[in-house]
């Protein structure tokens, strides 16, 4: 077969986004029927799967490969490498008209050969996608966990379990440590260096981060619903391609200093500002103070 797999480039972003949208929309039509079409199944249609900006983010930050078949881009495979030994297949998608041609199998084999040091690969798929179950099991993946909504798969080439009898660590040099599939619920980290740490596909719900240095940290592809940010310095922080999921549970800013901030190309529908200093604030170049003065005159 005439299949090549290469690192995706920014110039490929539009075409890859279009192919991903077509592939996942086809899956939704196949597996979400009747009332199920209104169900948010993020394994069938991943968050922002049709977003050009999300594609650009993944090309920039993840290991994103384009699959070329007969000199044309036929799909893509996106992986996250954690540390030196663990990998996750985040997304794999093939043009609907080319599925069943062995392109997906070639993509996974390429990834496994390209990262020979990875001793455990993992991925998730919808419980509804029966064809995916057969495909991944044919590729050597085994079910590690499943629910009525999701199947989790794993493919290992190394040992699967290590027990630690002493749960306390003090004054230890644990640089370059790799932690995979570890239960650390209710653990505490204090007075420690975690700089340049990589957290991927982790459950940190109900956690507390207090008195932490997070300068120049990347927060991407996260669910922060119902979280609280209090006494936080955000100087120079960029919020991009962020949403409130159809306006549910809007953000509140209380007693915040946003002096000099810029809001560009954003949806501010139904936003309310009250009891705040707006000196020098402009909307589309028009001073807000002048707008308010005119409004008061004409009221």
Protein Blocks (a to p, Z undefined) as FASTA:
>chain_A
ZZddddddfklmmmmmmmmmmmmmmmmmmmmgcjllmpccfklmgghklgmklmmmmmmm
mccddddeehiafbdcddddehjlbccdfbacddfklgonlmmmmmmmmmmmmmmmbcbd
cddddfklmmlmmmmmmnopacfbdcfkbccddddfbdfbdcdfblcdehiafehiaceh
iafehiacehiafehiacehiafehiacehiafehiacehiafehiacehiafehiaceh
iaeehoiaiaddehiafehiacehiafehiacehiafehiaeehiafklmmmmmmmmZZ
